[in-house]
Amino acid sequence: MAVRKQGGAAVGQLSDQPRLEACIVLYFRMWCDGPDGQMAIGNDLATGLGQAHGRATLKTLEQLFAICTEHRRRPLMRHAIGCSCLGADEACFANFVAIAATGDREDALLIATLLVRADIAPVITSLAADVGLALKSMLLRGRAMPQPQAPLHATLH
């Protein structure tokens, strides 16, 4: 009998997502793959934003993921880096960061409560807005989407 992983169901294709949301999903997948993926994100941010702004954005992204992990409602599911599917949790997280970056704080806070405890929602909303704005800036400069290497193992498929 197959075990159903809540939040891992495919809800779309990564290629159908706006560039910002697709970038967030790829960074989420890369981050969860460990130190090599995290270093690749740091290099990508430094290339796209410059050394100082890239380092600051990486630190903010690190805080966002750490707080989401520590105060999560349940583990967030993800697909493998090379997977073309978009998982439900990935879509929720990407939508959260993108909405936070628009300045729509109320909607972002509402989505944040799906990810973490309500008392932590304002903290991650602020971090998500900063990350989202930095990524928007990077993508508006014509920066290509991150191209991660395929992992040796897959998370879902």
N, C-alpha and C positions, 0 to 999 in steps of 0.2 A: 504494500500500500504506500503510495507516494505521500510525503509530508507536504502540506500546503504552507508556504511561507507568506505570512500576512505582509502585504506591501510590496511583494515581488512580482505581482501579476503585470504582464505587459499591457500597457495602455496606449501605446503608439510606437512610432519609429523615431529614433533620435534625429534622423535626417529631416524630419518634418518640423522640428523645433526651431524657434528663432535662435539666432547665433548666441545671444547671451545665455539663454536657458541651456542650449547644447553645451556651451563652454562650462557652465556650472556642473552639469551632469558629468562631463568628462573629468573635471577636477575632482569631484566627489569620488568617482571610481578610482582615479589615480591615487588620491590621498589614502583611500582604504587599502590599496595594494601594498602600502608600506613605504619604507625609506626611499627606494628608487623612484617611485611615483611622486613622492613629496619633493624630492630633489628636482625632478623634471618640472614640476609646477613652479618651484622657485626660479629655475632657469628661464622658464617661459615668461613669468612675470617680470623678471629683470630685463629680459629682451624687449618685452612689450611696453614696459612702463619706466624703464631706467632702473639703475641699481637701488637707489634710495627708496623710491616709491614702490618698486617691486618687493623689496625686503619688508617694508611696512605693510603692504597688502598681504604678503605671505604670513606675517605675524597675526594679522587680523583674521585671515582664513583659518589659521591654526587655532586661534581662540574660539572661533565659531564652531569648528568641528569638535574641539575638546569639550566645550560647554554642552553642545548637542549630545555628545556621547555620555557625559556624566549625568545629565538631567533628562535624558530621553524618556519618553513614555513607553517605548519598546524599541528594540533594535531596528534601525533603518535598513531595509533590504536594497541591494544593488545588483546590477547585472555586471558581467565581466567587461573589461575595458573595450574589447573589440566587438561586443555585442551591438547589433543594430537596433534592438528593442529599447523601449523606454519603460522602465518600471514605475509602478504607482508611487512608491516613496521617492524615487528620483524626480518624478514630475512634480510632486508636492514641494520638495525641497527647492528645485529650480524655480518654480512659480513663486515661492516665498521670497527668495533672494531678488528675483526680478521685480516683484511688487514693492519690496522694501526700497529698492533703488529708485523707484518712481516717486518716493516720498509719501505714498499712501500708507501711512503708519497704522491706521485702524485695521485695514484689511490685512496688512502684514502681521500685525499682532494676533489677529484671529487665526491666521494660518500657523503662526508660531506655536499656538496652543495645541495644535495637532502633533507637533514634534516634541515639545518639552512641557514641563510643568508651567502653569500659568504665571507663577512668580518669576520665572526665568525668561518668559517670552519677551519682555522689553529689552533685556540684555542682548539676546540673539538677534532681535529685530534691528537694533542699532548696528551691530557687527555686520549683519547681512546687507544693510544699506551701504555701508562703507565698501564692502567687497563688491557688491553689485555695481556701484558707481565706478570703481576702479576698473572692473572688467569692461564696463560699457566704454569707458575712455580708451582702453586698450583696443577694443574691437573697432571703435570709430576711427582709430588711427590706421585702419586697414590691416591690423594684425590678423594673421591667419589663425584658424582654430588650432588648438593644441592637437598634436598627432602622437598619441601615446603608442608605445610598443605593445604588441599583444602579450598578455601574461602567459606564464607557463601553466596556470590553473585558472579555472573559471569559478565565479561565485554562484551564478545561477545557470547561465548558458550563453 
